[in-house]
Structure formats: structure tokens, C-alpha cells
Amino acid sequence: MQLSISAKEYAYPIKDPLLATIAATPEPMMIKVKDAPARIITVPRIVNRKISDIMWHDSETRVSAALQKKEAPLIFIIPGTGGTYKTSTVKYLQNIYWNAGYHVICLNSPFSLNFAITTSESAYPGITEEDAKDLYKLMQIAYDQVKSDIKVKGFYLTGYSLGGLDSAFISKLDEDEQVFNFKKVLIINPPVDLYSSVTVLDNFLPVKIKSKDEEGAIDIIMKKITTYFAARGEVGFGQDFLYKVNKLSPITDPQAKKLIGGAFKLFLSDIVMTADILNNQGYIVNKELNIGDPLLPYFKESLLWTFREYFDYYLYPYWKKNHDGRTKDDLIKAVSLYAIKNYIKTSEKMGLMHNADDIIINKKELAFLKASFGERAKIYPCGGHCGNIQFKENVNYMLNFFNNTNGE
């Protein structure tokens, strides 16, 4: 029996899944906690590869650690696509868990610029099993840097969106490697079929413009995104994003889709251009770049790419070299939860928190999650994609999942 609840029982206020994805949780409905005394841990570039001069600022990676003065459990947090330890959702979760008595270490997403340069062995982020191995290595290095300062009584892991998918693969990897022997793993709003989910996001902001009206609408949306995220200093949805944009002009459903698709495209363009440069592909950059070279033309070119094209031109050819005879469909399955469905069904340590109206999964995928996790699944009726992570009821569930034996 899944731990699903009805809409009448659930007080999260935003019922439209697109708007929930953007707006997240209104501040009055969040649990207020004091800021954790986090410190930044610098990890030298793990991967030994030659990098372009224009990437000098990414010669190392950073993670955030908020530590207790007494013995405590340690939890790792992995963000969603493009997220870093500085992303507002990650900071909020770090504060929640630290105030609840945990040591907390927050990582960057494999689908972030810094991770692709400093930590990704292949420099082709997006192949889940390989991303999980890269994250697992980084987790060990980060823990090694703090373990002499703390006492740990058990390791835990959580991640949301793409970080949720990564966390499931890391949990399985840890069963074999047994470095951390995680006691509990909670995956939040993960895609089931990654290829299908990002295709949805690809389609929210089309590359090919069909009309002048659509061109004008997209231009308005991209200007809003650029202005808002420039002020924030990073790309990512904050809990009051929708309300601030709404002050400029009302948001309609089509505009909401373009806002979400536009943000995803900004994440993707960074990865496409970085993978192209690091692997000398030449699809976007066909020369050696030096400090001071204009990057705008290459960035504009990378904005025209979809994830499907990144998959076809970068990920699949790389993966196929080591998997002779395997097809594109094989890779699509390999980067999905379907690839580890037997582990998911039998792993008592792993739990799921998801939303029935999540915009990146369909009814078939939701049914798969319910069947696979059973009573270890907590399914909320609304919240869109990760919109309700900071909602009081969700936060209490997350804390209870880790604090209690049965996750109730």
C-alpha cells in the first residue's frame, strides 16, 4: 500500500503543476530554521585532463559542509539538473537537516558546468551509472577532508530531480563497494525515464520557431529569465520566482512552459558547449580557445541544441564504444530507473517522495514507481516538479523518514 494522500488532505496551495514547479512553496508555509554554519570544502580537480585556458576558473570543485560538534549521522545531498551547493533548495535542505542534528555535505549536480570539468571522468554527463560513480568518488574525497573533525554514526543520502535518479544509482553502487553502507536513501521527484523527461522539457521551449507570435513570446520569456537570474547570480528556481515575475506581467500556462524550458535550455547549453570543448568534438567550437576570446557566438550555437541532440551526437557515440552492439534504446533504458528496477523493489533502505502531477513523468511511469516502491513511496497529489520540497508537510516527512525505522 502506497502512502498516497488525497487532495483534500493536503494543504499545499498551488494546484497547477506548471506554476507549482516555478513558484515552489510560499514562504509562510515553510519551516523556518536558522542558517547552518556551513563551510566550503575545496577539492582539487579529480580528473587529470588538459582543459582549455578559458576554463581556468574551474580548476577545482567545491562542496558545502555543515557539521555538528557532537557525534551525529551524516547526510549527503545531491541537487537537480544544473544545481550546486549554492542553489537555494540545497541550502534550505542543508539548514533543515543540520538543525535536525545531522552533519550535512552538499554536492554539485553532474549536470553542472563545474562538475563536468572537474569531476566527470568522461566529460559527458548524463550517463547515470557513470555520473553515480563520479559522485561516489567525490563523496569519499569530501568525507575524507572532514572525517578527522567529526564523529559519524551512520550515513544517509538524498537527492531531488536528477539528483534523485543519481542517488538511486549511488545506493546500488554502495551495496557493492560498501564505503558508506547507507542506512537510508530518499529519492525525491526523480525522472523514471530520463530521456522521456528531458524530451518534455525540450518541447517546452522549441528550437524551431513556427511563427512571429511565438518568436515574440519566447523573446519576452528569455528576457525575463535573463533579467531575473542575472539578479540572483545563478540559474535556478527560487520559492518566490513566480510572484516576482508576475509583478512584471501575468503568467499564462504557455508562458510557464517557456520559463521552465528556458531555464533547462540554459543548463543544457553549458553542458553541450563544455562537452564539446573537453572532448574536441568540433560541433560547436572548432578551434583552441584562449582567455579573452569571445564566447557569445558559441553560447548562442549551444542554445540551439536539444537534449535529444546531445544524447544522439555526444552520449550515445561515446557509450557505444564501450558497449559494442548495443542500441540507442539500450542506452535510454540504462539511464533510467528501469535499469535498476529489481534493486529498487528489494531495497528496504530506499524510499521515494513524489508528486502525482509532476510534469516530467507520465501515468505509466507513476504506476511503475508505485508498484516498485510500494509502501516506501509517499505520493502527494500536487506540487508539480519539486515545487513542494520546502512545504512543511513534505519537510516533516523527509525528517521522519530518516529519523524513524519505518519512514512513517
C-alpha positions in Angstrom: 0.0 0.0 0.0 1.5 3.3 -1.1 1.5 6.2 1.3 -0.6 8.4 -1.0 -2.8 11.1 0.3 -5.8 12.9 -1.3 -6.0 16.5 -2.4 -8.4 17.3 0.4 -5.9 16.1 3.0 -3.0 18.0 1.5 -2.7 21.8 2.2 -0.1 22.7 -0.4 -1.8 25.7 -2.1 -0.7 25.7 -5.8 -2.7 23.2 -7.7 -1.4 24.0 -11.2 1.7 21.7 -11.7 3.5 24.2 -14.0 3.0 27.1 -11.6 4.0 24.9 -8.7 7.2 23.9 -10.5 8.1 27.6 -10.8 6.7 29.2 -7.7 7.6 26.4 -5.2 6.4 27.0 -1.6 5.2 30.3 -0.4 7.5 31.5 2.5 4.7 31.4 5.2 4.3 27.7 4.5 7.9 26.8 5.0 9.5 25.7 8.3 11.8 28.4 9.5 15.2 27.3 10.7 18.4 29.2 11.4 21.2 29.1 8.8 23.6 26.2 9.2 27.3 27.2 9.8 28.4 25.8 6.5 32.0 25.8 5.3 33.2 25.3 1.8 35.5 22.4 1.1 37.8 22.7 -1.9 38.6 19.6 -3.8 41.3 19.7 -6.5 40.2 18.7 -9.9 39.7 14.9 -9.7 40.0 14.2 -13.4 43.5 14.5 -14.9 42.8 16.1 -18.3 44.0 19.1 -20.2 41.5 21.8 -20.1 41.1 24.9 -22.2 42.6 28.2 -20.9 39.1 29.7 -20.8 38.2 27.1 -18.1 40.9 28.3 -15.6 38.2 29.3 -13.1 37.1 25.6 -12.8 40.4 24.1 -11.8 38.8 22.8 -8.6 35.4 21.8 -7.3 33.7 22.8 -4.1 31.2 21.2 -1.8 29.5 22.6 1.3 29.7 21.0 4.7 27.7 21.9 7.8 29.0 19.9 10.7 27.8 19.1 14.2 30.1 19.4 17.2 28.9 16.1 18.6 28.5 12.6 17.2 25.8 12.7 14.6 24.6 10.9 11.4 25.9 12.4 8.1 23.7 13.0 5.1 24.8 13.8 1.6 22.5 16.0 -0.6 22.6 15.9 -4.4 20.8 18.6 -6.3 18.8 18.5 -9.6 19.9 19.5 -13.1 22.4 22.3 -13.0 22.2 22.7 -9.3 25.1 23.4 -7.0 25.7 23.5 -3.3 24.8 27.2 -3.6 21.3 26.5 -5.0 18.5 27.8 -2.8 16.8 24.4 -2.4 20.1 22.8 -1.5 20.8 25.5 1.1 17.3 25.1 2.6 17.7 21.3 2.9 21.1 21.8 4.4 19.6 24.1 7.0 16.8 21.7 7.7 19.0 18.6 8.3 21.7 20.5 10.2 19.1 21.9 12.6 17.7 18.4 13.0 21.1 17.2 14.2 22.8 15.9 11.1 26.3 16.5 9.6 25.4 17.7 6.0 27.6 17.6 2.9 26.1 19.2 -0.3 27.4 18.4 -3.7 27.1 19.8 -7.2 24.9 18.2 -9.9 26.8 16.1 -12.5 24.8 18.2 -15.0 26.6 21.4 -13.9 29.5 23.2 -15.6 31.9 22.8 -12.7 31.2 19.1 -12.3 31.6 18.3 -16.0 35.1 20.0 -16.0 36.5 18.9 -12.6 34.8 15.6 -11.7 33.2 13.8 -14.7 35.6 11.1 -15.9 34.1 11.1 -19.4 33.2 14.8 -19.6 29.9 13.5 -21.0 27.5 14.0 -18.1 24.1 12.3 -18.5 25.0 8.6 -18.4 23.6 7.9 -15.0 25.8 4.9 -14.0 28.9 6.9 -14.8 27.6 10.0 -13.1 26.9 7.9 -10.0 30.5 6.6 -9.9 31.9 10.2 -10.3 29.6 11.4 -7.5 30.6 8.5 -5.3 34.3 9.2 -5.7 33.7 12.9 -4.9 31.7 12.0 -1.8 34.6 9.9 -0.5 37.1 12.7 -1.1 34.8 15.2 0.6 34.3 13.0 3.6 38.0 12.3 3.9 38.6 16.0 4.3 36.2 16.3 7.3 36.3 12.9 9.0 39.1 13.8 11.4 36.9 16.7 12.7 33.7 14.8 13.3 32.2 11.6 14.7 29.7 9.9 12.5 27.0 7.4 13.5 25.7 6.3 10.1 25.5 7.6 6.6 22.4 8.8 4.7 21.7 10.0 1.2 19.1 12.1 -0.5 18.7 13.9 -3.9 16.0 15.6 -5.8 15.1 15.6 -9.5 18.1 14.3 -11.5 19.9 14.1 -8.1 17.2 11.6 -7.0 17.9 9.4 -10.0 21.7 9.7 -9.3 21.0 8.8 -5.6 19.3 5.6 -6.5 22.2 4.5 -8.7 24.7 5.5 -5.9 22.8 3.5 -3.4 23.1 0.4 -5.6 26.8 1.1 -6.2 27.4 1.4 -2.4 25.8 -2.0 -1.9 28.8 -3.4 -3.8 31.5 -1.0 -2.7 30.3 -0.7 0.9 32.2 2.5 1.6 29.3 4.2 3.4 26.7 1.4 3.8 23.9 3.9 3.7 21.2 3.3 6.3 18.5 5.2 4.4 18.2 6.8 1.0 15.4 9.1 0.0 14.9 10.0 -3.7 12.7 13.0 -4.4 10.8 13.7 -7.7 13.2 11.6 -9.8 12.6 11.1 -13.5 11.8 7.4 -14.3 12.8 7.6 -17.9 15.4 10.3 -18.2 15.2 10.6 -21.9 11.4 10.9 -21.8 11.5 13.5 -19.1 14.1 15.8 -20.8 12.2 15.4 -24.0 9.2 17.0 -22.2 11.5 19.9 -21.2 12.9 20.2 -24.7 9.5 20.6 -26.1 8.6 23.4 -23.6 10.8 25.8 -25.5 11.1 24.8 -29.1 14.3 25.5 -31.1 12.4 25.9 -34.4 10.2 29.0 -34.2 6.9 28.4 -36.1 5.5 32.0 -36.1 6.3 35.6 -35.4 3.9 35.4 -32.4 5.9 32.5 -30.9 9.2 34.3 -31.6 7.9 37.3 -29.7 6.7 35.2 -26.8 9.9 33.4 -26.5 11.9 36.6 -26.7 9.9 38.0 -23.8 10.3 34.9 -21.8 14.1 34.7 -22.3 14.4 38.4 -21.4 12.6 37.7 -18.1 14.8 34.7 -17.4 18.0 36.6 -18.2 16.9 39.6 -16.0 15.7 37.5 -13.1 18.6 35.1 -13.0 21.2 37.8 -13.5 19.9 39.5 -10.3 20.1 36.1 -8.5 23.6 35.4 -9.6 22.8 31.8 -10.6 20.3 29.9 -12.7 17.6 28.1 -10.6 14.1 28.4 -9.5 13.5 30.1 -6.1 10.4 29.8 -4.0 9.2 33.3 -4.8 10.2 33.2 -8.5 6.7 33.2 -9.9 5.5 36.0 -7.7 8.4 38.3 -8.7 7.9 37.6 -12.4 4.2 38.1 -12.0 4.8 41.7 -10.9 6.1 42.3 -14.4 3.2 40.7 -16.2 0.7 37.9 -15.6 1.9 34.3 -16.3 -0.1 32.0 -18.5 0.4 28.3 -18.9 2.2 28.6 -22.2 4.5 31.2 -20.7 5.1 29.0 -17.7 6.2 26.2 -20.0 8.6 28.5 -21.8 10.0 29.7 -18.5 10.7 26.2 -17.4 12.0 25.2 -20.8 14.2 28.3 -21.0 15.9 27.6 -17.7 16.5 24.0 -18.7 18.0 25.2 -22.0 20.4 27.4 -20.1 21.6 24.4 -18.1 21.9 22.3 -21.2 23.8 24.8 -23.3 26.5 25.0 -20.7 26.9 21.2 -20.7 26.8 20.9 -24.5 29.5 23.5 -25.0 31.7 22.1 -22.2 31.4 18.6 -23.5 32.2 19.8 -27.0 35.4 21.6 -25.8 36.7 19.0 -23.4 36.3 16.2 -25.9 37.3 18.2 -29.0 34.1 17.3 -30.9 34.0 20.4 -33.1 30.3 20.6 -33.4 30.2 24.0 -31.7 33.8 25.0 -31.1 36.3 24.1 -33.8 39.4 26.0 -32.6 41.6 26.3 -29.5 40.0 28.9 -27.3 42.2 31.3 -25.3 41.4 33.7 -22.5 39.7 36.8 -24.0 38.2 35.0 -27.0 34.5 36.0 -27.5 32.3 33.1 -26.3 28.9 34.6 -27.2 28.7 33.1 -30.7 29.4 29.6 -29.3 26.9 30.1 -26.5 24.2 31.1 -29.0 25.0 28.0 -31.0 24.8 25.7 -28.0 21.3 27.2 -27.1 20.0 25.7 -30.3 20.8 22.2 -29.1 18.2 19.9 -27.6 18.9 17.2 -25.1 17.9 14.7 -27.7 20.7 16.0 -30.0 23.2 16.0 -27.1 22.1 12.4 -26.5 22.5 11.4 -30.2 25.7 13.2 -31.0 27.6 13.0 -27.7 26.3 10.4 -25.2 25.4 7.5 -27.5 28.5 7.5 -29.7 30.7 7.7 -26.5 28.7 4.9 -24.8 28.6 2.7 -27.8 32.4 2.5 -28.0 32.4 0.5 -24.7 29.1 -1.3 -25.4 29.6 -2.9 -28.8 26.3 -3.9 -30.4 24.1 -2.0 -28.0 21.5 0.3 -29.4 20.3 3.8 -28.6 17.2 2.2 -26.9 19.6 0.2 -24.7 21.2 3.5 -23.5 17.8 5.1 -22.9 17.0 2.2 -20.6 20.4 2.3 -19.0 20.0 5.9 -17.8 16.5 5.2 -16.3 15.2 3.7 -13.1 14.0 0.8 -15.2 17.7 -0.3 -15.4 17.8 -0.9 -11.6 14.1 -1.9 -11.0 15.0 -5.1 -9.2 17.2 -3.3 -6.8 14.5 -0.6 -6.2 11.9 -3.3 -5.4 14.0 -5.1 -2.9 16.0 -2.3 -1.2 14.3 -1.6 2.1 16.6 1.3 2.8 15.3 3.3 -0.2 12.3 5.5 -0.1 10.5 7.7 -2.6 8.8 11.1 -2.3 7.0 12.2 -5.5 4.0 14.1 -6.8 1.2 12.7 -8.9 1.1 15.7 -11.1 4.9 16.0 -11.7 5.4 17.5 -15.2 8.3 15.2 -16.1 6.6 11.8 -15.5 3.6 10.2 -17.1 0.9 7.9 -15.8 2.8 4.8 -16.8 5.9 6.0 -15.0 4.0 6.9 -11.9 2.4 3.5 -11.9 5.9 2.0 -12.1 7.0 4.0 -9.1 4.0 2.9 -7.0 4.5 -0.7 -7.9 8.2 -0.7 -7.4 8.3 1.2 -4.0 5.0 0.1 -2.6 4.7 1.3 1.0 8.1 3.0 0.7 6.5 5.6 -1.7 5.0 8.8 -0.5 2.9 10.3 -3.3 1.4 13.8 -2.9 -1.5 14.8 -5.2 0.1 18.1 -6.3 3.3 20.1 -6.2 4.5 19.8 -9.8 8.2 19.1 -10.2 9.9 19.7 -6.9 7.6 22.6 -6.1 6.6 21.3 -2.7 10.0 20.2 -1.3 10.1 23.1 1.1 6.4 22.7 2.2 6.1 22.0 5.9 4.4 18.6 5.5 7.0 17.4 3.0 9.8 18.5 5.2 8.4 16.7 8.2 8.0 13.6 6.1 11.6 13.8 5.0 12.9 14.2 8.5 10.7 11.4 9.8 11.8 9.1 7.0 15.4 9.3 8.2 14.7 9.6 11.9 12.3 6.6 12.1 12.9 3.0 11.3 9.8 2.6 9.1 9.8 6.1 7.5 6.3 6.8 8.7 
